[in-house]
Amino acid sequence: MKYIVHLSRILTGILFIISGFIKLNDPLGFSYKLEEYFSAEVLNLEFLIPFALGISVIVVVFEVVLGVFLLIGYKPKFTVWSLLLMIVFFTFLTFYSAYFDKVKDCGCFGDALKLTPWESFTKDVILLVLILILFVGLKHIKPIFTKLPTTVIALLSFILSLWFGYHVLMHLPSIDFRAYAIGKNIQEQIITPEDAPKPVSEYTWTFNVNGEHQEYITNGSYPKVDGDYVSVETKVIDEGYIPPIQDFTIEADGENKLDDFLEVDKLLIITIYAKEKSEAEGIGKIKALTDKAIAKGYTVIGVSASGSDKMAALVEANDLNFSFYATDEKVVKTIVRSNPGVIILHKGTVVNKAHWNDFEDVEL
């Protein structure tokens, strides 16, 4: 039992640290996922949506810290009980998402690793088993250092986690796992290669044969049945290849100008996913950056989901020398974890991006 507990302790601690660190690298992204869970269509806890970012930071810091606590053996009873309560909650969420097909990706590993709802639930069940082993074998969890070093390491893990979370919120994620990361080419992220795996669907056909309903399963072809057609149900077995970027558009008067802008040699895009949620200090920094870019020969545009009237008013109020185009809010949130933010493209390849706090440091 002692060795089983030690193995469970190492696996659980490492998994919690990795999972927590990936989300701590992008707490804003995890808060968007929590907003999805809190929405009326999922858990119907909309009153929690304004607190999603705060909850996100608390959860991911706690996740990292508990992983460290477990590995060093700091306050074993508190740590194991906390891990158990956390994994029970996560297991409920992932089961709910999987069974009712509510949330397609739990966000357990941020954008670094996408898991299907059932894969997420399976992962949590395995962790639940490991933590139950720790709960039963609690007496075998001993500190690996003396009291003072153990306490110092525990305190440092908490302080460093808080600092790192604050740092990435005030700037951008230190590691960008998204399709709009620096160095990525947007055209390549949009297209589907000719040799890419195709979607596979299963069709269940119902026919009335001699007064009885009978089902026939095919991969799409109409079955040859001596009976009357009643209905058909389609189930996706394998989604095939899904391009990393699917919904990015740059629209004006209903026309998508994305392809044209992706051919521009020097393109600077200001991103504002929602005008009413944007930072006033950041809005005030846009003109200096964009005027400098225009003077250096850049094509400058903005993208937002706030509507043409709101963005035209913002342009006029801030004396901006460029226009905003419409796109999906979720896409804007994905491009840059900042509101406002900036991304710079060279013929569709991302060469730079920045949080509004760093607008003065953007190299042109």
C-alpha positions in Angstrom: 0.0 0.0 0.0 2.9 2.4 0.8 4.3 2.1 -2.7 0.9 2.4 -4.3 0.3 5.6 -2.3 3.8 7.0 -3.3 3.1 6.3 -7.0 -0.4 7.9 -6.8 1.1 10.9 -5.0 3.7 11.5 -7.7 1.2 11.0 -10.6 -1.5 13.2 -9.1 0.9 15.9 -8.0 2.5 16.2 -11.5 -0.8 16.1 -13.3 -2.3 18.9 -11.1 0.8 21.0 -11.5 0.9 20.6 -15.3 -2.8 21.1 -15.8 -2.8 24.1 -13.4 0.2 25.7 -14.9 -1.1 25.5 -18.5 -4.3 27.2 -17.3 -2.4 29.7 -15.1 -0.4 30.6 -18.3 -3.8 31.8 -19.7 -6.3 32.5 -16.9 -8.3 34.8 -19.2 -8.8 31.9 -21.6 -9.9 29.6 -18.7 -12.3 32.4 -17.6 -14.0 32.3 -21.0 -14.4 28.5 -20.6 -16.0 29.1 -17.1 -18.4 31.7 -18.7 -19.4 28.9 -21.1 -20.1 26.6 -18.2 -22.0 29.3 -16.3 -24.2 30.2 -19.3 -28.0 29.5 -19.4 -27.5 26.7 -21.9 -25.2 24.7 -19.6 -25.4 25.1 -15.8 -27.6 28.2 -15.8 -25.5 30.1 -13.3 -25.3 33.4 -15.1 -24.9 35.4 -11.9 -21.4 33.9 -11.7 -20.3 35.2 -15.1 -19.0 38.6 -13.9 -16.8 36.7 -11.4 -15.4 34.2 -13.9 -11.9 35.7 -14.1 -11.6 35.9 -10.3 -12.8 32.3 -10.0 -10.4 31.3 -12.8 -7.4 32.7 -11.0 -8.3 31.2 -7.7 -9.0 27.7 -9.2 -5.8 27.5 -11.2 -3.5 28.9 -8.5 -5.1 26.4 -6.0 -4.6 23.6 -8.5 -0.9 24.3 -8.9 -0.3 24.8 -5.2 -2.1 21.6 -4.2 0.1 19.7 -6.7 3.2 21.1 -5.0 1.8 20.5 -1.5 1.2 16.9 -2.4 4.6 16.3 -3.8 6.5 17.9 -0.8 4.1 16.4 1.8 2.8 19.8 3.2 -0.3 19.5 5.3 -1.3 16.1 3.9 -4.8 15.9 5.4 -5.8 19.4 4.1 -4.2 18.7 0.7 -5.8 15.4 0.1 -9.3 16.6 1.2 -8.9 19.6 -1.0 -7.8 17.5 -4.0 -10.8 15.1 -3.4 -13.3 17.9 -3.3 -11.8 19.6 -6.4 -11.8 16.4 -8.4 -15.3 15.4 -7.4 -16.5 18.8 -8.7 -14.5 18.5 -11.9 -15.7 15.0 -12.5 -19.3 16.2 -12.2 -18.6 19.0 -14.7 -17.0 16.8 -17.3 -19.7 14.1 -16.9 -22.4 16.7 -17.3 -20.7 18.2 -20.4 -20.1 14.7 -21.9 -23.5 13.2 -21.2 -25.6 16.2 -22.2 -23.2 17.3 -24.9 -23.0 20.8 -23.6 -19.3 21.9 -23.7 -17.1 20.4 -26.5 -13.8 21.0 -24.7 -13.5 21.2 -20.9 -10.4 23.5 -21.0 -8.6 21.1 -18.6 -5.3 21.7 -20.4 -6.2 25.0 -22.0 -5.3 25.3 -25.7 -2.2 23.0 -25.3 -4.2 19.8 -25.4 -7.8 19.5 -26.6 -9.8 16.7 -25.0 -13.3 15.5 -26.0 -15.9 15.6 -23.2 -15.7 11.8 -22.6 -11.8 11.9 -22.7 -12.0 14.7 -20.0 -14.4 12.6 -17.9 -12.2 9.5 -18.2 -9.1 11.6 -17.1 -11.0 12.9 -14.1 -12.2 9.4 -13.1 -8.6 8.1 -13.2 -7.5 11.1 -11.0 -10.4 10.4 -8.7 -9.2 6.8 -8.2 -5.7 8.0 -7.6 -6.9 10.6 -5.0 -9.1 8.0 -3.3 -5.9 5.8 -2.9 -4.2 8.8 -1.3 -7.3 9.3 1.0 -7.1 5.7 2.2 -3.3 5.7 2.5 -3.1 9.2 4.1 -0.8 8.0 6.9 1.9 7.1 4.2 2.1 10.7 3.0 5.1 12.2 4.8 7.0 15.5 4.2 10.1 15.0 2.2 11.9 17.9 4.0 12.0 19.2 7.5 9.3 21.6 8.7 11.0 24.9 7.8 12.0 24.1 4.1 8.6 22.4 3.5 6.8 25.6 4.7 9.1 27.9 2.7 8.5 25.8 -0.5 4.8 25.8 0.1 4.7 29.6 0.6 6.9 30.2 -2.4 4.7 28.1 -4.7 1.7 30.2 -3.7 3.5 33.5 -4.1 5.0 32.6 -7.5 1.7 31.2 -8.8 -0.1 34.4 -7.9 2.7 36.5 -9.5 2.8 34.5 -12.7 -1.0 34.7 -13.0 -0.9 38.5 -12.5 2.0 38.8 -15.0 0.2 37.1 -17.9 -3.0 39.0 -17.2 -1.1 42.3 -17.4 0.7 41.3 -20.6 0.0 38.1 -22.6 0.4 34.3 -22.0 4.1 33.4 -21.8 3.5 30.4 -24.0 0.9 30.8 -26.8 -0.7 27.5 -27.8 -3.3 29.1 -30.1 -3.5 29.2 -33.9 -2.6 32.9 -33.9 0.7 32.5 -32.1 3.7 34.4 -33.4 5.2 32.6 -36.3 2.0 30.9 -37.4 0.6 31.5 -40.9 -3.2 32.2 -40.8 -3.8 30.9 -44.4 -2.2 27.6 -43.5 -4.3 27.4 -40.3 -7.5 27.9 -42.4 -7.1 25.4 -45.3 -7.9 21.7 -45.2 -5.1 19.6 -46.8 -6.3 17.4 -49.7 -5.0 14.3 -47.9 -6.6 15.2 -44.5 -8.9 12.6 -42.9 -12.5 13.0 -43.9 -15.4 13.1 -41.5 -17.1 9.7 -40.9 -20.8 9.5 -40.2 -23.1 6.7 -39.3 -26.7 6.8 -40.7 -29.5 4.8 -39.0 -32.4 4.4 -41.3 -35.8 3.3 -40.1 -38.2 1.6 -42.6 -41.7 0.2 -42.2 -41.3 -3.4 -43.3 -44.5 -5.5 -43.3 -46.0 -3.3 -40.6 -42.9 -3.3 -38.3 -40.2 -0.7 -37.9 -36.8 -2.0 -38.8 -33.4 -0.1 -38.6 -30.6 -0.3 -41.1 -27.1 1.3 -40.6 -25.0 2.6 -43.4 -22.2 5.0 -43.9 -24.5 7.3 -45.9 -25.8 5.3 -48.8 -29.5 4.8 -49.1 -30.2 1.2 -48.1 -32.0 -1.2 -50.5 -35.0 -2.2 -48.4 -38.3 -3.6 -49.5 -40.3 -1.2 -47.2 -41.5 2.3 -46.6 -39.0 5.0 -45.5 -39.8 6.4 -42.0 -36.8 8.4 -40.8 -33.0 8.7 -40.6 -30.7 9.7 -37.8 -27.1 10.7 -38.3 -24.3 10.2 -35.8 -20.7 11.6 -36.3 -18.2 8.8 -35.6 -15.1 10.7 -36.5 -15.0 14.5 -37.2 -11.9 14.1 -39.4 -9.5 17.0 -39.8 -10.7 20.2 -38.3 -8.7 23.3 -39.3 -7.3 25.3 -36.3 -8.9 28.5 -37.6 -12.5 28.2 -38.9 -14.5 31.3 -38.1 -12.1 34.2 -38.8 -13.7 36.8 -41.0 -13.0 40.5 -41.6 -16.4 41.8 -42.8 -17.6 45.1 -44.2 -21.2 45.5 -45.5 -21.6 41.7 -45.4 -18.5 41.1 -47.5 -15.6 39.0 -46.2 -12.3 40.8 -47.0 -10.1 38.4 -45.0 -8.3 37.0 -48.1 -7.4 40.5 -49.3 -6.0 41.5 -46.0 -4.0 38.3 -45.6 -2.0 39.3 -48.7 -1.0 42.7 -47.3 2.7 43.0 -46.7 2.5 45.0 -43.4 -0.8 44.7 -41.6 -1.5 46.0 -38.1 -4.9 44.9 -36.5 -6.3 46.5 -33.4 -8.6 43.9 -31.7 -11.5 44.9 -29.4 -13.9 42.1 -28.8 -16.5 44.2 -26.9 -16.3 48.0 -26.7 -18.2 48.1 -23.4 -15.7 45.7 -21.8 -12.6 47.4 -23.2 -10.0 49.1 -20.9 -10.3 52.9 -21.2 -6.5 53.3 -20.7 -5.9 50.8 -23.5 -8.3 52.6 -25.8 -6.3 55.8 -25.1 -3.1 54.2 -26.3 -4.4 53.1 -29.7 -4.0 56.4 -31.6 -0.3 56.8 -30.8 0.5 53.2 -31.9 -1.6 53.3 -35.1 -0.5 56.8 -36.2 3.1 55.6 -35.9 2.3 52.4 -37.9 0.6 54.4 -40.6 3.6 56.7 -40.9 5.8 53.6 -41.3 3.7 52.3 -44.2 1.5 49.8 -42.4 -2.1 49.1 -43.4 -4.1 49.6 -40.2 -7.5 48.2 -39.5 -9.6 47.1 -36.4 -11.8 44.1 -35.8 -14.6 43.9 -33.3 -17.9 42.2 -32.6 -19.5 45.3 -31.1 -21.3 46.6 -34.2 -20.5 49.3 -36.8 -22.3 52.1 -34.9 -20.4 51.6 -31.6 -17.0 51.3 -33.3 -17.7 54.3 -35.6 -18.4 56.3 -32.4 -15.2 55.0 -30.8 -13.2 56.0 -33.9 -14.6 59.5 -33.9 -14.2 60.0 -30.1 -10.5 59.0 -30.3 -9.7 60.6 -33.6 -8.5 57.3 -35.1 -7.3 57.2 -38.7 -8.5 53.7 -39.6 -11.8 51.7 -39.8 -13.1 48.8 -37.8 -14.4 45.6 -39.5 -16.8 43.0 -38.0 -15.9 39.6 -36.9 -17.0 37.0 -34.3 -16.4 37.8 -30.6 -15.0 34.4 -29.8 -12.4 34.8 -32.6 -11.3 38.2 -31.3 -10.9 36.8 -27.8 -8.8 34.0 -29.2 -6.5 36.2 -31.4 -5.2 38.4 -28.5 -5.9 37.9 -24.7 -6.3 41.7 -24.3 -9.1 44.2 -24.9 -7.9 46.1 -26.7 -4.9 44.2 -28.2 -2.8 44.3 -31.3 -1.6 41.7 -33.8 0.8 42.4 -36.7 0.8 40.3 -39.9 3.2 40.0 -42.8 1.3 38.3 -45.7 -0.8 36.3 -43.3 2.1 35.3 -40.9 1.9 36.6 -37.4 5.1 38.6 -36.6 4.1 40.3 -33.4 1.2 40.7 -30.9 0.8 42.7 -27.7 -1.4 43.5 -24.7 -2.5 47.1 -24.5 -0.1 47.5 -21.5 2.8 46.9 -24.0 1.6 49.1 -26.9 4.6 51.5 -26.3 7.0 48.6 -26.8 5.6 47.2 -30.1 8.4 47.2 -32.7 7.4 48.3 -36.2 
